[in-house]
Amino acid sequence: MLVVTATLLCVAMTALNLVLSLGVVRRLRDHNDRLTALEKAESRPDPMIGPGTRPAAFAATTVDAEPITEAGLAGGGLVGFFSPTCGSCEEWLPQFAAAAGALPGGPRQALAVVVAETETEAADMVSRLRDVAMVVVEKDGGPLSTAFKISGYPAMCRLNDDGSVATFKPADVVTVPVVA
């Protein structure tokens, strides 16, 4: 009798486990469907002007007191926008700096914009970028952010020779080309 009771108890526990497992699988599928629908419904704006577009006219001054305008971007290169309050910027800034440092034209071919309320707040990022790029510090909505229509940070682009955006996908921007 004890063996029969133990067997029935094991069968009941196995059936209960199976029912609960199927319920969990159903909930996971439902959750996945909801996330997929939410992702499709929520279209994110582009982080900046799109490929083939040139930035609007602007005039700014680098931290080294050099003037820069949209005409100075002709010849290609990199442009990056970073903010000290942005967690993702800490991940992408070293990669941007490495890509900028690998440009054949040196720092004149890369522009880094640190968007911060004060220069003190921007000091760490400026020091990490200064050797590999021309650096501008501006407040949110400044002339460069407006010219490139920045909607979030980090925002980066690789420029064509005519100064238009070639790509703004971060992985493509920070890829260092292999020179044979």
C-alpha positions in Angstrom: 0.0 0.0 0.0 2.8 2.4 0.8 4.4 1.7 -2.6 1.1 2.5 -4.4 0.7 5.7 -2.4 4.3 6.8 -3.1 3.8 6.0 -6.8 0.6 8.0 -7.0 2.2 10.9 -5.2 5.1 10.9 -7.6 2.7 10.8 -10.6 0.7 13.7 -9.1 3.8 15.8 -8.5 5.1 15.0 -12.0 1.7 16.1 -13.5 1.6 19.3 -11.5 5.2 20.1 -12.5 4.3 19.5 -16.2 1.2 21.8 -15.9 3.2 24.5 -14.2 6.1 24.2 -16.7 3.6 24.6 -19.6 2.1 27.6 -17.9 5.6 29.2 -17.6 6.3 28.5 -21.3 3.0 30.1 -22.3 3.7 33.2 -20.3 7.2 33.5 -21.8 5.8 33.3 -25.3 3.2 35.9 -24.4 5.9 38.2 -22.9 8.0 37.7 -26.0 5.1 38.6 -28.3 4.4 41.7 -26.3 8.0 42.9 -26.4 8.2 42.3 -30.1 5.0 44.3 -30.6 6.2 47.1 -28.4 9.5 47.3 -30.2 7.8 47.6 -33.6 5.4 50.2 -32.3 8.0 52.4 -30.7 10.1 53.8 -33.5 13.1 55.6 -32.2 14.2 58.8 -33.9 17.6 58.8 -35.6 20.3 60.1 -33.3 21.3 62.7 -35.8 21.0 63.8 -39.4 20.9 60.9 -41.8 23.4 59.5 -44.3 23.9 61.8 -47.3 22.9 64.9 -45.3 25.3 67.8 -44.5 25.0 69.6 -41.2 23.4 73.0 -41.1 25.7 76.1 -40.9 27.4 76.5 -37.6 30.3 78.3 -36.0 32.0 77.2 -32.8 35.3 77.4 -31.0 37.3 74.4 -29.8 38.7 74.2 -26.3 42.0 75.2 -27.9 40.4 78.5 -29.1 40.3 77.4 -32.8 37.3 78.4 -34.8 35.4 75.6 -36.6 32.6 75.8 -39.1 30.7 73.2 -41.2 33.2 74.0 -44.1 36.0 72.6 -41.8 34.4 69.2 -41.9 35.0 68.7 -45.7 37.6 66.0 -46.3 35.8 63.4 -44.2 36.5 62.2 -40.7 34.6 61.5 -37.5 32.2 63.6 -35.4 31.1 62.4 -32.0 28.7 63.9 -29.4 29.1 62.8 -25.8 27.7 63.9 -22.4 29.1 63.3 -18.9 25.6 62.4 -17.7 25.3 59.6 -20.3 26.2 56.1 -19.1 26.6 54.7 -22.7 29.0 57.5 -23.5 31.5 55.9 -21.1 31.4 52.8 -23.2 31.7 54.4 -26.6 34.1 57.3 -25.8 37.3 55.1 -25.7 36.3 53.4 -29.0 35.7 56.8 -30.6 39.0 58.0 -29.4 40.8 54.9 -30.8 39.1 55.4 -34.2 39.9 59.1 -34.2 43.5 58.4 -33.2 43.9 56.0 -36.2 42.8 58.6 -38.8 45.6 59.5 -41.2 44.9 63.2 -40.9 45.3 63.2 -37.1 43.2 65.3 -34.7 42.1 67.7 -37.4 40.0 65.0 -39.0 38.0 64.3 -35.9 35.6 66.5 -34.0 34.3 65.6 -30.5 31.6 67.6 -28.9 31.1 67.3 -25.1 27.6 68.5 -24.2 27.7 69.7 -20.6 26.4 72.5 -18.4 29.8 73.6 -17.2 33.4 73.1 -18.4 34.3 71.5 -15.1 31.6 68.8 -15.7 33.2 68.2 -19.2 36.8 68.3 -18.0 37.3 64.5 -17.8 35.9 63.8 -21.3 37.8 66.7 -22.8 41.1 65.4 -21.4 40.4 62.0 -22.9 39.6 63.3 -26.3 41.9 66.3 -26.7 44.9 64.4 -28.1 42.9 62.7 -30.8 40.3 65.2 -31.9 39.3 68.8 -32.0 37.1 69.2 -28.9 34.2 71.6 -28.4 32.3 72.0 -25.2 28.7 73.3 -25.5 25.5 73.3 -23.6 22.5 71.2 -24.7 21.0 72.7 -27.8 24.3 74.4 -28.7 25.2 75.3 -32.3 26.8 71.9 -33.2 24.0 69.9 -31.6 21.5 71.9 -33.5 23.4 71.7 -36.8 23.6 67.9 -36.5 20.0 67.6 -35.0 21.2 65.5 -32.1 18.4 63.6 -30.3 20.4 61.6 -27.7 23.9 60.6 -26.6 26.2 59.2 -27.6 25.8 60.2 -31.3 28.5 59.7 -33.7 29.0 59.8 -37.5 31.6 59.1 -40.1 31.8 61.9 -42.7 32.2 61.6 -46.5 34.8 63.8 -48.2 32.1 66.4 -49.0 31.3 66.7 -45.3 28.0 64.8 -45.5 27.2 61.9 -43.1 28.3 58.5 -44.4 26.9 56.6 -41.4 25.8 57.2 -37.9 25.8 53.6 -36.7 28.2 53.6 -33.8 29.7 50.2 -34.6 30.5 51.4 -38.2 31.8 54.8 -37.0 34.4 53.4 -34.5 35.7 50.6 -36.8 39.3 51.3 -37.4 40.2 50.6 -41.0 43.0 48.1 -41.5 45.7 49.6 -43.6 47.8 47.1 -45.7 
